[in-house]
Amino acid sequence: MPSASPGPAEDPRRRIPRTDDLLALPELVGARDRLSGAVLRGLVGEVQDRARRGVLPPEEVRGEVLAAVASRSATCLRPVLNATGVVVHTNLGRAPLSETAVQALITAGGYVDVEMDLVTGRRSQRGAGARRALLAACPAEVPGGLDALVVNNGAAALVLATTALIGTGELIVSRGELVEIGAGFRLPDLITSTGARLREVGTTNRTHRADYASAIGPETAGLLKVHPSNFRVDGFTSAVPIEDLRSLADEDGPRPGTGHSLPLIVDVGSGLLTADPALPEEPDLTSALEAGADVVIASGDKLLGGPQAGLLLGRAETIRRLARHPLARAVRADKLTLAALEATLGGGITPVSRALHADPERLRERAERLGTAVGAPVVAHEGRVGGGGAPGVPLAGWAVRLPEDLALLLRTGDPAVLPRVQGGACLVDLRCIPEPDDGRLAEAVRAAQSRRGTHPETPVPDGGH
Ligand SMILES: *Cc1c(COP(=O)(O)O)cnc(C)c1O
């Protein structure tokens, strides 16, 4: 019989909208100045793929594509509410910038006079504003005057100082100060990668002036002191103060090759410009310079609360040697960093400082309000400075205690919330949450509770914010 056989039902995959038709939707055309053609094509392909695998009805492809395009941002970095109580959280990008610094970043995104004197129309010193702001914020008096240089990060600053001042000579450092700075990177490896030779003196817990004195010899090219900022050795310990290292370097007299006395490099790590009574054991750049360092090194995105940067402050002559070294060009800071750093230094209180100095009573009130809103108890919880700063200093505070399995739901919610998981509980600490975000945080917790399906009171619909 010639009649057409009934056959199987039409293949639903034939009803999946075609790529070109989807890309031609006005919403996708409109998104082209925000997202590249390749990104849009990728989004379309992913949705079509789900329909081909039968997990999405073909009729819903168009709507899904529109939703995917609308929610897709140009970067996959997602904002996170830091509920860990750890102020400088390395995995969350260390210091959150102040509003002022963010504004400066946006301004610097366009053409800016970073290396141009608009009056003369000639080239000017790069980043002069950030340099001036650093000098203004660091009142140290040093022989021959103070100068400053900004590079990419603390590690780059250390590499530049070692390369330019030590060469292939010997750099003397205490065994107790050869730290690993995170993610498997170790200061000794960083230093020897420049060609300098490390001469370790003393022991892990105790190093004396005499250890340095007997190590100084014809091969010595400098002395290094590192603030071991991410751990603490308690008990029977001893380290040599910067003043003593200065006098050792000076007693050694001018070096035959250079005519200078041995350079003393001090890596303070966390970037306090002046002493902070809340962090009594944390060294600061001003004190280190006045104690006799030729150059001090610190990060911009730890306690200073600014962008990732390496700060070098020191005697004008030493800084000039660093700035002229070819490596300085390879590690120079970009205009965005310079703008954000200057704005951090000249702006108001930073989010890092606000979190560090948060009033415990206020934290308790906020925690109790959150606890009431989400039906969970408030417990005492110590915050941390973090990011390699003041390792032994607990910051008195409070947290809302939730069941441990809520942590994943909080991390994957919108907004994403990173709680602290400890002792079988999920702790939400408000220290690092900007107060205006308390409401969003409460909603995020309620949404997580409702996704978990055990919320005791009014359930919040998924995505109902
Ligand atoms: C953090 C730190 C560094 C590295 O600085 P980055 O800005 O992370 O490159 C170097 N030395 C010390 C003592 C530090 O604490």
The ligand as an SDF file (V2000), in Angstrom:
LIG
                    3D

 15 15  0  0  0  0  0  0  0  0999 V2000
   52.0530   38.7580   51.9230 C   0  0  0  0  0  0  0  0  0  0  0  0
   53.5230   38.7900   52.0690 C   0  0  0  0  0  0  0  0  0  0  0  0
   54.3600   38.8020   50.9480 C   0  0  0  0  0  0  0  0  0  0  0  0
   53.8120   38.7300   49.5430 C   0  0  0  0  0  0  0  0  0  0  0  0
   53.1360   39.8780   49.1840 O   0  0  0  0  0  0  0  0  0  0  0  0
   52.1040   39.8440   47.9350 P   0  0  0  0  0  0  0  0  0  0  0  0
   51.5780   41.2300   47.8920 O   0  0  0  0  0  0  0  0  0  0  0  0
   51.1140   38.7960   48.2630 O   0  0  0  0  0  0  0  0  0  0  0  0
   52.9190   39.4880   46.7430 O   0  0  0  0  0  0  0  0  0  0  0  0
   55.7130   38.8710   51.1420 C   0  0  0  0  0  0  0  0  0  0  0  0
   56.2390   38.9000   52.3910 N   0  0  0  0  0  0  0  0  0  0  0  0
   55.4680   38.8830   53.4980 C   0  0  0  0  0  0  0  0  0  0  0  0
   56.1050   38.9300   54.8360 C   0  0  0  0  0  0  0  0  0  0  0  0
   54.0810   38.8260   53.3780 C   0  0  0  0  0  0  0  0  0  0  0  0
   53.3160   38.8070   54.4600 O   0  0  0  0  0  0  0  0  0  0  0  0
  1  2  1  0
  2  3  1  0
  2 14  2  0
  3  4  1  0
  3 10  2  0
  4  5  1  0
  5  6  1  0
  6  7  2  0
  6  8  1  0
  6  9  1  0
 10 11  1  0
 11 12  2  0
 12 13  1  0
 12 14  1  0
 14 15  1  0
M  END
$$$$
